[in-house]
Amino acid sequence: MPVLVQKVFAYITHGYRLLVFRHVDFPKAGIQVPAGTVQAGEYPDDAVLREAYEETGLSDFTKVYFLGEQIRDMADFHRDEIHHRYFYHLPYAGDPPTTWRHSENDPSDGAAKPIIFEFFWANLPDKVPELIADHDKFLPALLKRL
């Protein structure tokens, strides 16, 4: 029987740009938005800020806007999990670099070494690359907010 896992997804924007990334050491992981697992006793609103910071190193978010949720079976990725996903919009107020690398030191998959992410901004709405595993599910809702 699949395990239910709560996940949060951060659509971090700077103007009309969306923050996306690729795994430096795992290119087959595809292009993604910052996301992660909700910890026991943690609210999704808090988890999305924690995950956004852990994965990107950014912290100057102006607000947190809930966009929607999704139940997704991960069998197509050979995982015996059902993800209850919460999607959020996090506008970024700082002056971010165009591209950068950041290491997540506490990956939710239990990896022993840090995972290196390579971040870049994609112009909304037409220049967002194909995102893996329904990471783009709530982009239409994000575009309505902008």
C-alpha positions as CSV (number, residue, x, y, z in Angstrom):
1,M,0.0,0.0,0.0
2,P,1.4,3.4,-0.9
3,V,2.6,5.8,1.8
4,L,1.0,9.2,2.0
5,V,3.6,12.0,2.0
6,Q,2.8,15.8,2.3
7,K,4.8,18.0,0.0
8,V,5.1,21.7,-0.5
9,F,6.0,23.5,-3.8
10,A,7.3,27.1,-4.0
11,Y,6.6,29.2,-7.1
12,I,9.2,31.8,-6.3
13,T,8.9,34.9,-8.5
14,H,10.8,38.0,-9.1
15,G,8.7,40.3,-11.3
16,Y,7.5,38.1,-14.1
17,R,10.3,35.5,-13.7
18,L,9.9,32.0,-12.1
19,L,12.7,30.4,-10.2
20,V,13.5,26.9,-11.5
21,F,16.5,24.6,-11.0
22,R,18.2,21.4,-12.2
23,H,20.2,18.9,-10.2
24,V,23.9,19.2,-11.1
25,D,24.7,15.6,-10.4
26,F,21.3,14.1,-11.5
27,P,20.3,15.6,-14.8
28,K,17.6,13.0,-15.3
29,A,15.7,14.5,-12.3
30,G,14.5,17.2,-14.8
31,I,13.8,20.8,-14.2
32,Q,11.9,21.6,-11.0
33,V,10.7,24.3,-8.7
34,P,11.8,24.3,-5.1
35,A,9.8,21.7,-3.1
36,G,10.1,19.3,-0.2
37,T,8.5,17.3,2.5
38,V,6.4,18.7,5.3
39,Q,7.9,17.6,8.6
40,A,5.8,16.0,11.4
41,G,3.9,18.7,13.3
42,E,4.7,21.3,10.7
43,Y,2.1,23.4,8.9
44,P,2.5,23.5,5.1
45,D,2.6,27.4,5.2
46,D,5.7,27.1,7.4
47,A,7.2,24.1,5.5
48,V,7.2,26.0,2.2
49,L,9.3,28.9,3.6
50,R,11.7,26.4,5.3
51,E,12.1,24.4,2.0
52,A,12.5,27.5,-0.1
53,Y,15.3,28.7,2.1
54,E,17.0,25.3,2.4
55,E,17.0,24.7,-1.3
56,T,17.7,28.2,-2.6
57,G,19.4,30.1,0.2
58,L,16.9,32.9,-0.4
59,S,14.8,34.3,2.5
60,D,13.5,37.7,1.5
61,F,10.0,36.7,0.6
62,T,7.3,39.3,0.8
63,K,4.3,37.1,1.4
64,V,3.1,33.5,1.1
65,Y,0.1,32.9,-1.1
66,F,-1.6,29.5,-1.2
67,L,-2.5,28.5,-4.8
68,G,-4.0,25.0,-4.5
69,E,-3.4,21.4,-3.7
70,Q,-3.1,18.1,-5.6
71,I,-3.1,14.4,-4.8
72,R,-0.6,12.7,-7.0
73,D,0.3,9.0,-7.3
74,M,4.1,8.7,-7.8
75,A,4.0,5.2,-9.3
76,D,5.1,6.7,-12.7
77,F,8.4,7.4,-10.9
78,H,8.6,3.9,-9.4
79,R,7.8,5.2,-5.9
80,D,5.1,3.6,-3.7
81,E,3.9,7.0,-2.5
82,I,0.9,9.2,-2.8
83,H,1.8,12.9,-2.5
84,H,-0.5,15.4,-1.0
85,R,0.9,18.5,-2.6
86,Y,0.5,22.1,-1.5
87,F,1.5,24.8,-4.0
88,Y,2.4,28.4,-3.0
89,H,3.5,31.6,-4.6
90,L,6.4,33.3,-2.8
91,P,7.3,36.7,-4.3
92,Y,10.9,37.6,-3.8
93,A,11.8,41.2,-2.9
94,G,15.5,41.0,-3.0
95,D,18.0,41.5,-5.8
96,P,18.8,37.9,-6.8
97,P,21.6,36.7,-9.1
98,T,20.7,35.6,-12.6
99,T,22.0,32.1,-11.9
100,W,23.6,30.4,-8.9
101,R,24.3,27.0,-7.3
102,H,23.2,26.1,-3.8
103,S,23.6,22.9,-1.8
104,E,20.8,21.4,0.2
105,N,22.5,19.9,3.3
106,D,19.5,18.0,4.7
107,P,17.8,16.3,1.7
108,S,14.5,14.6,2.4
109,D,15.5,11.5,0.4
110,G,18.1,10.7,3.1
111,A,21.1,11.2,0.9
112,A,24.4,11.2,2.8
113,K,25.9,14.1,1.0
114,P,24.5,17.5,0.0
115,I,22.6,17.8,-3.2
116,I,23.8,20.6,-5.5
117,F,21.1,22.6,-7.3
118,E,21.7,25.0,-10.2
119,F,19.1,27.8,-10.2
120,F,18.0,30.1,-13.0
121,W,15.0,32.4,-13.7
122,A,12.5,31.6,-16.5
123,N,10.4,34.4,-17.9
124,L,6.7,34.0,-17.4
125,P,4.5,32.9,-19.1
126,D,6.2,31.6,-22.3
127,K,9.8,30.9,-21.4
128,V,9.3,28.4,-18.6
129,P,11.0,25.1,-19.6
130,E,9.1,21.8,-19.3
131,L,8.9,20.9,-15.6
132,I,9.0,17.4,-14.3
133,A,6.2,15.5,-12.4
134,D,3.4,18.1,-12.5
135,H,5.6,20.8,-11.0
136,D,3.7,23.1,-13.4
137,K,0.3,22.1,-12.1
138,F,-0.6,25.5,-10.6
139,L,1.2,27.8,-13.1
140,P,-2.1,29.0,-14.5
141,A,-3.2,30.0,-10.9
142,L,0.2,31.7,-10.5
143,L,-0.3,33.7,-13.7
144,K,-3.7,34.9,-12.5
145,R,-2.1,36.3,-9.3
146,L,0.5,38.2,-11.3
